[in-house]
Amino acid sequence: MIRWRRGEVVRIRREWPGAVELDVAVPEGECRALAYPPLVGRPEPGDEVLLNTTALAMGLGTGGYAMVVAVPNRLPQDPDGPGHLVKARYTPLQATVLGADEQDSPHHELLREADSLDGMPVIVADLHSALPPILCGLYASAPRPDVRVAYVMLDGGALPAWFSMAAARLREAGWLKGVVTVGQSFGGDVEAVTVHTGLLAARHVLEADLAIVTQGPGNLGTGTRWGFSGVSAGEAVNAAGVLLGRPVAALRVSEGDRRERHYGVSHHSLTAYGRVALSPADVPVPELPGEFGERVRDQAELLAVRHRLVPVPVDGLHEALRACPVRLSTMGRGLEEDLAYFLASAAAGRLAASLLE
């Protein structure tokens, strides 16, 4: 289940908040590794490190790193301060964090009886890669420039929010007010137990005008109807609805992915929103040209039984996407390789912007 290696840090490649990318010498040669200093301390060249090389050996795209499990000769200091939520529970790297909703939190009283998002728009998407283009569409169309956006990260992909370089860069660019990590995910500006308290924390702690909900980087799929981590998108729509938010269900659309189940509107969206999401949502349908656009519109009609389909023009969104402050990529494809995917995500941002007026 786990491939273990001991190695020696050769060099630091780059770093961003919460993460350090390294080159590490192991018996097979050099490999790329990732360390989370809040968990294991900050490795330095010459340090011995204990690695989990499972994802690297499997050739996983998003998670293709050896992960630093420990710097055994230089352990970090014991944590201090409040916080008794345990995340990544009962794994060797379980960590305690201070949850916004726990009794020791300064926000506990605020959240103890909180029960409403006050109509806040909540954009839900399947893949983490939708986060930047949604924000491109939002800010290109927002009625004012000071919109406060919170990212609520589900635990279907990466558990540490620090893995997401995009989220870190979007925060630095001022496009995100903060990150809320829920469920088993951790490392956000705010921690919460469930997606429900995560959304309430986004609204009442971060004072967000709008929230975006996706899983973290990485996506688990099995090619079966129900065996994919994006099922949680439907559950997030339900959470936003029951808390009196305004759910916006972003479609996963692809013209670059030739697999039948993902070409046009992905079966992930049709299943999560058509079968799992019981709360009505606004579904932005991008007005794409040609036969492919007709395919997307026809597939989206399957969701009209429960949800409100909203045609969204995509004029000007290509230019907005080109100006994104982070690199756009989904399933290894860039902006021009799967433009429809990014336009559909940006269309969700555009529709949500109209709800802020």
ABEGO torsion letter per residue (X at the ends): XBBBBBBBBABBABBBBGBBBBBBBBAAEBBBBBBBAAAAEBBBBGBBBBBBAAAAAAGBAAAABBBBABBAABBBBBBBEBEABBBGBGBAABBBBBBAABAABAAAAAAAABABAGGBBBBBBABAAAAAAAAAAAAAABABAABBBBBBBBAABBABAAABAAAAAAAAAGABAEBBBBEABBGBABBBABAAAAAAAAAAAAGBABBBBBBBBEBBBAGBAABBAAAAAAAAAAAAAAAGBBBBBBBBBBAABABAAABEBBAAAAAAAAAABABBBBBBBBBBBEAAAAAAAAAAAAAAAABBBBBBBABGAAAAAAABABBBBBGGBBAAABAAAAAAAAAAAAAAAAAAX
